[in-house]
């Protein structure tokens, strides 16, 4: 396979980019003793209580992995669990006051990290625009539905 064909492999390019961004983010979040997976869950919960299954899906984690992560966050007083009022079989997780404070600090770190990454790139504005466009549910649904 020649280089021009290999460079058009969108899945590979996105995977490579994701690994590089995650490594930078992991280093930045480490200042607060937080990992990328924890950040994803904390950030998701910042909008309000969510079920464990919703959080697992958002963070891209298997249910048992999320349970262990949430156990650690509960132990550290970052989140708390409650039985869902609408369905007692479900558990919702919420940020504690300490968790909300941590979220604000982590969000600032992540925003700075992303701004630095974009500033280092010649096409930073273009990438920021693409990220904004991709961050809409209709675009993501369109990509997912056409691939299935």
Rosetta constraint file for C-alpha pairs under 8 A:
AtomPair CA 1 CA 5 HARMONIC 6.63 0.50
AtomPair CA 1 CA 6 HARMONIC 6.71 0.50
AtomPair CA 2 CA 6 HARMONIC 6.45 0.50
AtomPair CA 3 CA 7 HARMONIC 6.09 0.50
AtomPair CA 4 CA 8 HARMONIC 6.75 0.50
AtomPair CA 5 CA 9 HARMONIC 7.23 0.50
AtomPair CA 7 CA 13 HARMONIC 7.25 0.50
AtomPair CA 8 CA 13 HARMONIC 7.75 0.50
AtomPair CA 9 CA 13 HARMONIC 6.19 0.50
AtomPair CA 10 CA 14 HARMONIC 5.99 0.50
AtomPair CA 11 CA 15 HARMONIC 6.00 0.50
AtomPair CA 12 CA 16 HARMONIC 6.06 0.50
AtomPair CA 13 CA 17 HARMONIC 6.12 0.50
AtomPair CA 14 CA 18 HARMONIC 5.92 0.50
AtomPair CA 15 CA 19 HARMONIC 6.22 0.50
AtomPair CA 16 CA 20 HARMONIC 6.38 0.50
AtomPair CA 17 CA 21 HARMONIC 6.15 0.50
AtomPair CA 18 CA 22 HARMONIC 5.94 0.50
AtomPair CA 19 CA 23 HARMONIC 6.16 0.50
AtomPair CA 20 CA 24 HARMONIC 6.48 0.50
AtomPair CA 21 CA 25 HARMONIC 6.07 0.50
AtomPair CA 22 CA 26 HARMONIC 5.79 0.50
AtomPair CA 22 CA 36 HARMONIC 7.11 0.50
AtomPair CA 23 CA 27 HARMONIC 6.32 0.50
AtomPair CA 24 CA 28 HARMONIC 6.31 0.50
AtomPair CA 24 CA 113 HARMONIC 7.34 0.50
AtomPair CA 25 CA 29 HARMONIC 5.98 0.50
AtomPair CA 25 CA 36 HARMONIC 6.92 0.50
AtomPair CA 25 CA 110 HARMONIC 6.69 0.50
AtomPair CA 25 CA 113 HARMONIC 6.57 0.50
AtomPair CA 26 CA 30 HARMONIC 5.97 0.50
AtomPair CA 26 CA 34 HARMONIC 7.90 0.50
AtomPair CA 26 CA 35 HARMONIC 5.87 0.50
AtomPair CA 26 CA 36 HARMONIC 5.64 0.50
AtomPair CA 27 CA 31 HARMONIC 7.29 0.50
AtomPair CA 28 CA 109 HARMONIC 6.64 0.50
AtomPair CA 28 CA 110 HARMONIC 7.35 0.50
AtomPair CA 28 CA 113 HARMONIC 6.89 0.50
AtomPair CA 29 CA 33 HARMONIC 6.62 0.50
AtomPair CA 29 CA 34 HARMONIC 5.33 0.50
AtomPair CA 29 CA 35 HARMONIC 6.18 0.50
AtomPair CA 29 CA 36 HARMONIC 7.16 0.50
AtomPair CA 29 CA 39 HARMONIC 7.95 0.50
AtomPair CA 29 CA 106 HARMONIC 6.78 0.50
AtomPair CA 29 CA 109 HARMONIC 6.83 0.50
AtomPair CA 29 CA 110 HARMONIC 7.39 0.50
AtomPair CA 30 CA 34 HARMONIC 5.25 0.50
AtomPair CA 30 CA 35 HARMONIC 6.40 0.50
AtomPair CA 32 CA 106 HARMONIC 7.55 0.50
AtomPair CA 34 CA 38 HARMONIC 6.27 0.50
AtomPair CA 34 CA 39 HARMONIC 6.72 0.50
AtomPair CA 35 CA 39 HARMONIC 6.20 0.50
AtomPair CA 36 CA 40 HARMONIC 6.22 0.50
AtomPair CA 37 CA 41 HARMONIC 6.44 0.50
AtomPair CA 37 CA 59 HARMONIC 6.62 0.50
AtomPair CA 38 CA 42 HARMONIC 6.05 0.50
AtomPair CA 38 CA 69 HARMONIC 7.06 0.50
AtomPair CA 39 CA 43 HARMONIC 5.82 0.50
AtomPair CA 39 CA 103 HARMONIC 7.91 0.50
AtomPair CA 39 CA 106 HARMONIC 7.33 0.50
AtomPair CA 40 CA 44 HARMONIC 6.08 0.50
AtomPair CA 40 CA 58 HARMONIC 7.72 0.50
AtomPair CA 40 CA 59 HARMONIC 5.56 0.50
AtomPair CA 41 CA 45 HARMONIC 6.18 0.50
AtomPair CA 41 CA 55 HARMONIC 6.24 0.50
AtomPair CA 41 CA 58 HARMONIC 7.70 0.50
AtomPair CA 41 CA 59 HARMONIC 6.06 0.50
AtomPair CA 42 CA 46 HARMONIC 6.26 0.50
AtomPair CA 42 CA 95 HARMONIC 7.24 0.50
AtomPair CA 42 CA 99 HARMONIC 7.41 0.50
AtomPair CA 42 CA 103 HARMONIC 6.37 0.50
AtomPair CA 43 CA 47 HARMONIC 7.72 0.50
AtomPair CA 43 CA 103 HARMONIC 6.49 0.50
AtomPair CA 43 CA 107 HARMONIC 7.68 0.50
AtomPair CA 44 CA 48 HARMONIC 7.99 0.50
AtomPair CA 44 CA 55 HARMONIC 6.94 0.50
AtomPair CA 44 CA 58 HARMONIC 7.36 0.50
AtomPair CA 45 CA 49 HARMONIC 5.83 0.50
AtomPair CA 45 CA 50 HARMONIC 6.39 0.50
AtomPair CA 45 CA 55 HARMONIC 7.80 0.50
AtomPair CA 45 CA 93 HARMONIC 7.45 0.50
AtomPair CA 45 CA 94 HARMONIC 6.12 0.50
AtomPair CA 45 CA 95 HARMONIC 6.27 0.50
AtomPair CA 46 CA 95 HARMONIC 6.81 0.50
AtomPair CA 46 CA 100 HARMONIC 6.87 0.50
AtomPair CA 46 CA 103 HARMONIC 7.12 0.50
AtomPair CA 48 CA 94 HARMONIC 6.42 0.50
AtomPair CA 48 CA 95 HARMONIC 7.66 0.50
AtomPair CA 49 CA 92 HARMONIC 5.88 0.50
AtomPair CA 49 CA 93 HARMONIC 5.30 0.50
AtomPair CA 49 CA 94 HARMONIC 4.48 0.50
AtomPair CA 49 CA 95 HARMONIC 7.44 0.50
AtomPair CA 50 CA 54 HARMONIC 6.26 0.50
AtomPair CA 50 CA 55 HARMONIC 6.44 0.50
AtomPair CA 50 CA 92 HARMONIC 5.10 0.50
AtomPair CA 50 CA 93 HARMONIC 5.55 0.50
AtomPair CA 50 CA 94 HARMONIC 6.89 0.50
AtomPair CA 51 CA 55 HARMONIC 6.26 0.50
AtomPair CA 51 CA 84 HARMONIC 7.75 0.50
AtomPair CA 51 CA 90 HARMONIC 6.67 0.50
AtomPair CA 51 CA 91 HARMONIC 5.58 0.50
AtomPair CA 51 CA 92 HARMONIC 4.16 0.50
AtomPair CA 51 CA 93 HARMONIC 6.14 0.50
AtomPair CA 52 CA 56 HARMONIC 6.08 0.50
AtomPair CA 52 CA 63 HARMONIC 7.64 0.50
AtomPair CA 52 CA 66 HARMONIC 7.61 0.50
AtomPair CA 52 CA 67 HARMONIC 7.84 0.50
AtomPair CA 52 CA 90 HARMONIC 7.68 0.50
AtomPair CA 52 CA 91 HARMONIC 6.17 0.50
AtomPair CA 52 CA 92 HARMONIC 6.09 0.50
AtomPair CA 52 CA 93 HARMONIC 6.73 0.50
AtomPair CA 53 CA 57 HARMONIC 6.15 0.50
AtomPair CA 53 CA 63 HARMONIC 6.92 0.50
AtomPair CA 54 CA 58 HARMONIC 6.16 0.50
AtomPair CA 55 CA 59 HARMONIC 6.02 0.50
AtomPair CA 55 CA 66 HARMONIC 7.86 0.50
AtomPair CA 56 CA 60 HARMONIC 5.83 0.50
AtomPair CA 56 CA 61 HARMONIC 4.93 0.50
AtomPair CA 56 CA 62 HARMONIC 6.23 0.50
AtomPair CA 56 CA 63 HARMONIC 5.97 0.50
AtomPair CA 56 CA 66 HARMONIC 5.93 0.50
AtomPair CA 57 CA 61 HARMONIC 6.44 0.50
AtomPair CA 57 CA 62 HARMONIC 7.89 0.50
AtomPair CA 61 CA 65 HARMONIC 6.17 0.50
AtomPair CA 61 CA 66 HARMONIC 5.99 0.50
AtomPair CA 62 CA 66 HARMONIC 6.26 0.50
AtomPair CA 63 CA 67 HARMONIC 6.14 0.50
AtomPair CA 64 CA 68 HARMONIC 6.41 0.50
AtomPair CA 65 CA 69 HARMONIC 6.28 0.50
AtomPair CA 66 CA 70 HARMONIC 5.95 0.50
AtomPair CA 67 CA 71 HARMONIC 6.03 0.50
AtomPair CA 68 CA 72 HARMONIC 6.43 0.50
AtomPair CA 69 CA 73 HARMONIC 6.34 0.50
AtomPair CA 70 CA 74 HARMONIC 5.98 0.50
AtomPair CA 70 CA 79 HARMONIC 7.36 0.50
AtomPair CA 71 CA 75 HARMONIC 6.17 0.50
AtomPair CA 72 CA 76 HARMONIC 6.22 0.50
AtomPair CA 73 CA 77 HARMONIC 6.17 0.50
AtomPair CA 73 CA 78 HARMONIC 5.06 0.50
AtomPair CA 73 CA 79 HARMONIC 5.65 0.50
AtomPair CA 74 CA 78 HARMONIC 5.80 0.50
AtomPair CA 74 CA 79 HARMONIC 5.05 0.50
AtomPair CA 74 CA 80 HARMONIC 5.61 0.50
AtomPair CA 74 CA 81 HARMONIC 7.90 0.50
AtomPair CA 77 CA 96 HARMONIC 6.67 0.50
AtomPair CA 77 CA 98 HARMONIC 6.76 0.50
AtomPair CA 77 CA 99 HARMONIC 7.12 0.50
AtomPair CA 78 CA 95 HARMONIC 5.89 0.50
AtomPair CA 78 CA 96 HARMONIC 5.42 0.50
AtomPair CA 78 CA 97 HARMONIC 7.65 0.50
AtomPair CA 78 CA 98 HARMONIC 5.73 0.50
AtomPair CA 78 CA 99 HARMONIC 4.07 0.50
AtomPair CA 78 CA 100 HARMONIC 7.80 0.50
AtomPair CA 78 CA 102 HARMONIC 7.85 0.50
AtomPair CA 79 CA 93 HARMONIC 6.48 0.50
AtomPair CA 79 CA 94 HARMONIC 5.32 0.50
AtomPair CA 79 CA 95 HARMONIC 4.31 0.50
AtomPair CA 79 CA 96 HARMONIC 5.09 0.50
AtomPair CA 79 CA 99 HARMONIC 6.17 0.50
AtomPair CA 80 CA 93 HARMONIC 5.64 0.50
AtomPair CA 80 CA 94 HARMONIC 5.46 0.50
AtomPair CA 80 CA 95 HARMONIC 6.47 0.50
AtomPair CA 80 CA 96 HARMONIC 6.50 0.50
AtomPair CA 81 CA 91 HARMONIC 6.51 0.50
AtomPair CA 81 CA 92 HARMONIC 5.69 0.50
AtomPair CA 81 CA 93 HARMONIC 4.52 0.50
AtomPair CA 81 CA 94 HARMONIC 6.46 0.50
AtomPair CA 82 CA 91 HARMONIC 5.69 0.50
AtomPair CA 82 CA 92 HARMONIC 5.28 0.50
AtomPair CA 82 CA 93 HARMONIC 6.34 0.50
AtomPair CA 83 CA 87 HARMONIC 7.80 0.50
AtomPair CA 83 CA 88 HARMONIC 5.67 0.50
AtomPair CA 83 CA 89 HARMONIC 7.35 0.50
AtomPair CA 83 CA 90 HARMONIC 6.08 0.50
AtomPair CA 83 CA 91 HARMONIC 4.57 0.50
AtomPair CA 83 CA 92 HARMONIC 6.03 0.50
AtomPair CA 84 CA 88 HARMONIC 5.39 0.50
AtomPair CA 84 CA 89 HARMONIC 7.36 0.50
AtomPair CA 84 CA 90 HARMONIC 5.39 0.50
AtomPair CA 84 CA 91 HARMONIC 5.30 0.50
AtomPair CA 84 CA 92 HARMONIC 5.57 0.50
AtomPair CA 95 CA 99 HARMONIC 4.93 0.50
AtomPair CA 95 CA 100 HARMONIC 5.88 0.50
AtomPair CA 96 CA 100 HARMONIC 6.19 0.50
AtomPair CA 97 CA 101 HARMONIC 6.35 0.50
AtomPair CA 98 CA 102 HARMONIC 6.17 0.50
AtomPair CA 99 CA 103 HARMONIC 6.03 0.50
AtomPair CA 100 CA 104 HARMONIC 6.38 0.50
AtomPair CA 101 CA 105 HARMONIC 6.58 0.50
AtomPair CA 102 CA 106 HARMONIC 6.06 0.50
AtomPair CA 103 CA 107 HARMONIC 5.84 0.50
AtomPair CA 104 CA 108 HARMONIC 6.35 0.50
AtomPair CA 105 CA 109 HARMONIC 6.40 0.50
AtomPair CA 106 CA 110 HARMONIC 6.10 0.50
AtomPair CA 107 CA 111 HARMONIC 6.02 0.50
AtomPair CA 108 CA 112 HARMONIC 6.16 0.50
AtomPair CA 109 CA 113 HARMONIC 6.10 0.50
AtomPair CA 110 CA 114 HARMONIC 6.07 0.50
AtomPair CA 111 CA 115 HARMONIC 6.03 0.50
AtomPair CA 112 CA 116 HARMONIC 6.09 0.50
AtomPair CA 113 CA 117 HARMONIC 6.26 0.50
AtomPair CA 114 CA 118 HARMONIC 6.17 0.50
AtomPair CA 115 CA 119 HARMONIC 6.00 0.50
AtomPair CA 116 CA 120 HARMONIC 6.21 0.50
AtomPair CA 117 CA 121 HARMONIC 6.70 0.50
AtomPair CA 117 CA 124 HARMONIC 7.93 0.50
AtomPair CA 118 CA 123 HARMONIC 7.61 0.50
AtomPair CA 118 CA 124 HARMONIC 4.36 0.50
AtomPair CA 118 CA 125 HARMONIC 7.35 0.50
AtomPair CA 118 CA 127 HARMONIC 7.40 0.50
AtomPair CA 118 CA 128 HARMONIC 7.33 0.50
AtomPair CA 119 CA 124 HARMONIC 5.86 0.50
AtomPair CA 120 CA 124 HARMONIC 7.37 0.50
AtomPair CA 123 CA 127 HARMONIC 6.17 0.50
AtomPair CA 124 CA 128 HARMONIC 6.07 0.50
AtomPair CA 125 CA 129 HARMONIC 6.14 0.50
AtomPair CA 126 CA 130 HARMONIC 6.21 0.50
AtomPair CA 127 CA 131 HARMONIC 6.09 0.50
AtomPair CA 128 CA 132 HARMONIC 6.22 0.50
AtomPair CA 129 CA 133 HARMONIC 6.29 0.50
AtomPair CA 130 CA 134 HARMONIC 6.05 0.50
AtomPair CA 131 CA 135 HARMONIC 6.09 0.50
AtomPair CA 132 CA 136 HARMONIC 7.46 0.50
AtomPair CA 133 CA 139 HARMONIC 7.40 0.50
AtomPair CA 134 CA 139 HARMONIC 5.92 0.50
AtomPair CA 134 CA 140 HARMONIC 6.55 0.50
AtomPair CA 135 CA 139 HARMONIC 7.54 0.50
AtomPair CA 135 CA 140 HARMONIC 7.50 0.50
AtomPair CA 136 CA 140 HARMONIC 6.57 0.50
AtomPair CA 137 CA 141 HARMONIC 5.97 0.50
AtomPair CA 138 CA 142 HARMONIC 6.03 0.50
AtomPair CA 139 CA 143 HARMONIC 6.33 0.50
AtomPair CA 140 CA 144 HARMONIC 6.19 0.50
AtomPair CA 141 CA 145 HARMONIC 5.81 0.50
AtomPair CA 142 CA 146 HARMONIC 6.09 0.50
AtomPair CA 143 CA 147 HARMONIC 6.36 0.50
AtomPair CA 144 CA 148 HARMONIC 6.55 0.50
